[in-house]
Amino acid sequence: MGVSNPINNTLAEFDRAINSLENESANWRKVVQDLQASTQETISGELTDFAENTINAAGAEMRCNATFINEYTGYEVQKKILQKRNELAQSLGVSARTIPAPTPVICNAVPGEIQLKGNQPQTASIEFYGYYLDPNRLQIIAELNASAAREANIDNPDSLKVINRELAGGQFDVSINLGQNGISGNLLKVIDRIILKNNNQDIYSIHVIHTRAEPTQARVTVNFRSVYIEDDADPAGSAEVDFTFRVNSQTQTWSNSNASTGSSYSVNKQFQTTLSKEDTLSIFVNGVDRDAGWIDEDDPLGEVNARFAGSRNWGAGSHSIRSSCPDGCYTVNFDVDVDWIE
């Protein structure tokens, strides 16, 4: 006994609707309306309610725009129609039908790129949002920076590399950990792009943006060029002056046995120290007129105390600083050079 025409027609219209949704899942509303009109089945309301519930459920978890949500809903409606079609086919002794498994879709990633400073990723993970995601089926592929990979002695630097790291998550979002608990900074240093694949098909890619790490240490050189004796504090004419120069914990001395007021003298005392950004550069100078047996003993020419913070580049440049001038007086001239080393 053959299948009656109305039922046969309904089965055919189910198939037509399934085929339409396979090509244009986003037009599910029109497909449902056409199915209702062609079969006289009271299915439109049921499918529409199902679709709206699907949208609401997906919208709570899926961080995609309306176009992506509509396509996802279309596939879910297609599965619902397929279920009804196969129930009808079973009652008629007709073979069941299948549809292809859905391809995973990623609509966006947060953040949208991997920022790498030196070998430090600036985020702990990357979140990928979409639907039909399965962290166990997605493969992480690295597109290498050929020159960086050669420098790191990586074989075949021009080829794609599989990264053996696990993704976490569910059907609407998956994540990749970066740094110590995931893809290390040293590995990211040789990667230009990370690609997610499913069954050898590219699903999504994200670029690695390389920037140099800010240096944290510097080699600081202080060069005391000269002192200008404004007042040698010696009533007898020329004076024997002694100077102590100290940069942080380093000390040097300089003397002149025939210094006189109004004269400038080359010193050329150089210090070098390595400082971290949090360290302070401390400069101290003390000048004394040695009176060598005169009744008033030694005469102080004063001190210079200067402190420079790393946040201000330790005062890099040239400086002329006048002493405290308690008796005699002088001005010390020095340069500070900063060379960041890492």
C-alpha positions in Angstrom: 0.0 0.0 0.0 1.5 3.3 -1.0 2.0 6.3 1.1 -1.1 8.7 0.9 -0.5 11.9 -1.0 -1.0 14.4 1.8 1.4 12.5 4.1 3.8 12.0 1.3 3.6 15.7 0.6 4.3 16.6 4.2 7.4 14.4 4.2 8.6 16.1 1.1 8.0 19.5 2.5 9.9 18.6 5.6 12.8 17.5 3.4 12.6 20.8 1.4 12.6 22.8 4.7 15.7 20.9 5.9 17.5 21.5 2.6 16.7 25.2 2.7 18.0 25.6 6.2 21.1 23.8 5.3 21.9 26.6 2.8 20.3 29.6 4.6 19.9 28.8 8.3 19.5 32.5 9.1 16.2 32.6 7.1 14.6 30.1 9.4 11.5 32.3 10.0 10.6 32.3 6.3 11.3 28.5 6.1 8.9 27.9 9.0 6.2 30.1 7.4 6.5 28.3 4.0 6.4 24.9 5.8 3.2 25.9 7.5 1.6 27.1 4.3 2.6 24.1 2.2 1.7 21.3 4.6 -1.3 22.8 6.5 0.4 21.4 9.6 0.0 23.5 12.8 3.7 23.5 13.2 4.6 27.1 12.8 3.7 28.2 16.3 5.5 25.2 17.9 8.7 25.9 15.9 8.6 29.6 16.5 8.2 29.1 20.2 11.1 26.6 20.1 13.2 29.1 18.2 12.5 31.9 20.6 13.4 29.7 23.5 16.6 28.8 21.7 17.5 32.5 21.2 16.8 33.3 24.8 18.9 30.4 26.1 21.8 31.1 23.7 21.7 34.8 24.3 22.4 34.3 27.9 25.7 32.5 27.2 26.7 33.4 23.6 28.5 36.7 23.1 27.8 37.0 19.4 25.8 39.5 17.4 22.3 38.9 16.1 23.5 37.5 12.8 25.4 34.7 14.5 22.6 34.0 16.9 20.1 33.8 14.0 22.4 31.3 12.2 22.7 29.2 15.3 18.9 29.2 15.8 18.4 28.2 12.2 20.4 25.1 12.7 18.6 24.2 15.9 15.2 24.7 14.0 16.6 22.4 11.3 17.3 19.7 13.9 13.8 20.1 15.2 12.2 19.7 11.8 14.5 16.7 11.1 13.2 15.1 14.3 9.6 15.5 13.2 10.4 14.4 9.7 12.0 11.2 11.0 9.1 10.5 13.3 6.8 10.7 10.4 9.1 8.6 8.2 9.3 5.9 10.8 5.5 5.6 10.9 5.5 5.2 7.1 8.4 2.8 7.0 10.6 5.3 5.2 14.3 5.6 6.0 15.5 8.2 8.5 17.6 11.1 7.4 20.6 12.8 8.9 22.2 16.2 8.5 25.9 17.1 8.7 27.3 17.9 12.1 27.5 21.6 12.7 30.9 23.4 12.1 32.1 25.2 15.2 31.8 29.0 14.9 33.8 31.6 16.8 32.4 35.1 16.5 34.9 37.0 18.7 37.8 36.7 21.1 38.6 38.7 24.2 41.1 40.3 24.1 41.2 40.6 20.3 45.0 40.1 20.2 47.7 38.7 22.4 49.9 41.6 23.6 53.4 40.4 24.5 56.0 42.6 26.1 59.4 40.9 25.9 58.3 37.4 27.0 55.5 38.5 29.2 51.9 38.1 27.9 49.8 41.0 29.1 46.8 38.8 29.8 46.4 35.4 31.6 44.1 33.9 29.0 42.2 34.4 25.7 38.4 33.7 25.7 36.8 32.7 22.4 33.0 33.1 22.1 30.8 31.3 19.6 28.7 28.1 19.4 29.1 24.4 18.7 32.5 24.6 20.3 34.1 21.5 21.8 37.4 22.1 23.5 38.4 18.5 23.0 38.0 18.7 19.2 39.7 22.1 18.6 43.4 22.1 17.7 45.8 25.0 18.5 48.2 25.8 15.7 51.0 28.3 15.7 52.1 30.3 12.7 55.7 31.2 13.5 57.8 34.3 13.0 60.4 32.7 10.7 63.3 34.9 11.7 62.6 34.6 15.5 62.1 30.8 15.1 65.4 30.4 13.3 67.2 32.4 16.0 65.6 30.1 18.6 66.9 27.1 16.5 63.4 25.7 15.8 63.3 23.2 13.0 61.3 24.1 9.8 60.5 27.6 11.0 58.3 28.3 7.9 55.8 25.5 8.7 52.8 25.6 11.1 53.3 24.0 14.5 50.8 22.1 16.7 50.7 23.5 20.2 50.0 20.7 22.7 47.9 22.7 25.1 44.4 22.0 26.3 41.5 24.4 25.9 38.8 24.7 28.6 35.2 25.6 28.3 31.9 24.5 26.7 29.8 24.8 23.6 29.5 28.7 23.7 33.0 29.6 24.9 36.5 28.1 25.1 39.7 29.6 26.5 43.5 29.2 26.2 45.7 29.9 29.1 48.9 32.0 28.6 52.1 32.3 30.5 53.1 29.9 33.3 49.9 27.8 33.1 49.5 27.7 29.3 51.4 28.9 26.3 54.6 30.3 27.7 55.9 33.7 26.9 59.1 32.2 25.5 57.0 30.2 23.0 54.8 33.2 22.2 58.0 35.2 21.3 58.4 33.1 18.1 54.7 33.1 17.2 53.0 35.6 14.9 49.5 34.1 14.9 47.6 31.4 16.7 45.0 29.5 14.7 42.1 27.3 16.0 41.3 24.4 13.7 38.5 21.9 13.7 38.9 18.8 11.4 41.8 20.7 9.6 39.5 23.6 8.9 40.5 27.1 10.2 37.9 28.3 12.6 39.5 31.5 14.0 42.9 33.2 14.3 44.4 35.7 16.6 47.6 37.7 16.2 50.5 38.0 18.7 51.6 41.6 19.0 55.3 41.9 20.0 56.6 44.9 21.9 59.9 45.3 23.7 59.8 44.9 27.4 60.4 48.1 29.3 63.9 48.0 30.7 64.1 47.6 34.5 67.8 48.3 35.1 70.3 50.9 33.8 74.0 51.6 34.0 74.4 55.1 35.4 77.6 57.0 35.0 78.4 60.1 37.0 81.4 62.2 35.8 82.5 65.1 38.1 84.1 67.4 35.5 85.3 70.4 37.6 84.9 72.5 40.7 84.8 76.3 40.7 86.3 77.8 43.9 84.1 80.8 44.7 85.9 81.4 48.0 88.8 79.3 49.2 88.3 80.4 52.9 92.0 81.1 53.2 93.0 84.6 54.2 96.7 83.9 53.3 96.0 83.6 49.6 96.0 80.1 47.9 94.7 77.1 49.8 95.1 73.4 50.0 91.7 71.9 49.3 90.5 68.4 49.7 87.3 67.1 48.1 85.4 63.9 48.8 83.0 62.7 46.1 80.5 59.9 46.9 78.0 58.3 44.5 75.8 55.9 46.4 78.3 53.6 48.2 81.4 54.5 46.1 83.9 57.2 47.2 86.8 59.0 45.5 88.9 62.0 46.7 90.6 64.9 44.9 93.1 67.4 46.2 94.8 70.6 45.1 97.6 72.2 47.1 97.4 75.6 45.3 93.7 76.5 44.9 92.6 80.1 44.9 89.4 82.0 44.8 87.8 82.6 41.4 89.5 79.7 39.7 88.1 76.5 38.1 89.9 73.1 38.4 89.4 69.9 36.4 88.5 67.0 38.6 87.6 64.1 36.1 86.3 61.7 38.7 84.0 59.1 37.3 81.6 56.7 38.9 79.5 53.9 37.4 76.7 52.0 39.1 73.8 49.7 38.1 70.4 50.8 39.3 66.9 49.4 39.2 64.0 51.6 38.4 63.1 51.8 42.1 66.6 52.9 43.2 67.7 56.4 44.0 71.0 58.0 42.7 72.6 59.8 45.7 75.4 62.3 45.1 77.4 63.8 47.9 80.4 66.2 47.7 82.3 67.7 50.6 85.0 70.3 50.3 87.6 71.4 53.0 90.4 74.0 53.1 93.3 72.3 55.0 95.0 75.1 57.0 98.1 72.9 57.9 98.8 74.3 61.3 97.0 77.7 61.2 95.3 78.5 64.4 91.8 78.4 63.0 92.3 74.8 61.8 90.5 73.5 58.7 87.8 75.6 57.0 84.7 73.9 55.5 83.9 74.8 51.9 80.4 73.2 52.3 78.6 70.2 51.0 76.5 69.2 48.0 73.7 66.7 48.4 71.6 65.7 45.5 69.2 62.8 45.0 67.7 61.7 41.7 64.9 59.2 41.3 64.6 56.5 38.6 61.2 57.8 37.6 63.1 61.0 36.5 65.8 59.1 34.7 68.2 59.7 37.6 68.8 63.3 36.5 70.4 62.4 33.2 72.2 65.5 31.8 74.6 68.2 33.1 74.4 69.8 36.5 76.1 72.7 38.3 75.3 72.8 42.0 76.6 75.3 44.5 77.7 74.1 47.9 76.1 75.0 51.2 78.9 77.7 51.7 79.4 77.7 55.5 82.8 79.4 55.3 84.4 79.0 51.9 82.3 78.2 48.8 82.4 76.2 45.5 80.3 75.0 42.6 80.7 71.4 41.4 80.0 70.5 37.7 79.0 67.0 36.8 77.2 64.9 34.2 74.9 62.0 34.6 74.6 59.5 31.7 72.0 56.7 31.7 72.2 53.6 29.6 69.3 51.2 30.0 70.6 47.6 29.8 67.5 45.4 30.2 
